[in-house]
Amino acid sequence: MRFGKAVAPASRSWRNRILAVGAAALVLPIAAGAAPTALAAPSVSAPVLRAPAGGYEELMVPSKMGPVKVQVQWARNGGNAALYLLDGLRARDDRNAWSFETNAMQQFSNDNVTLVMPVGGQSSWYADWTAASNTNGQKTTYKWETFLTEELPTFLEGYGVSRKNNAVLGLSMSGPAALRLAALNRDQFKHASSLSGPLNWSAPGMREAIRVMMLDAGRFNVDAMAAPWSSAWLRMDPMVFAPELRGLPMFISSANGLPAQHDKPAGLGGVYNTGNAMAIEAISFVSTLAFQRRLNSLGINAVYDVGASGTHSWKYWEDELWKARPHILNALGA
């Protein structure tokens, strides 16, 4: 299963396992010596803004995981607001997919908000893991939540980006991550968006579904992220942390999995990919409906765009970003 990336053919054994577990989820109820001055890198505490306002830049940000590449489009008029755009399950090590699979940068090119696009984090769920994955030889334990809520905002503060005037948006894998980061860091994030996210980790079979996804996307071990039903696992379940979202402006969306305007499969490969994208979005759809009922039961409001035709693919998320955009700008005062 490929959360957050257009799918490509894989072995049928994997796909059969994924769809079998996904079917279970449908029954739920509800990442010595000084150098010459001219070559010195910007300091973390007070770097120099090298690109002009509205310009694009790639930063290397220090972290416990080592240097992390972050793609940035600076606010048009030099404002201090920022939107963190998180990647999907198959996040690449060279570019954040929002920068090339969508027109996200063009959408915000005239807005006074900085786009922050971290690179990497395949299968990470943007969480702090308990250990490095032992199924793929991972050398460094993921500490993505620490990076996104401590190390990165500290670094960006030197560029004039506020620590307290941010929004966060995720799709698929990063949908629940965006909600979690905002719920547990209310002083940092003023808005959160989830697009096609699996938002009910309490659903029957969901942990094993996540296990299969992560093995398929980089051979990562879900048990290294968090032990089954441990406090660390429950902390990442949107159904559990939902009460912490009270009062937070949110945009939550999912299509119903039926093909629509962006689905134009060519050949057997295209048909296969579209079929997978349909199944995955259907699971996200049912999960999102369950989460909507959970928020309604708590009296927590959000803006929803749920149930329109569409599959689990980037062009639909590009459309949803455009719908979320005015809500994000309003929350940030940008």
Disulfide bonds with the S-S distance in Angstrom:
none
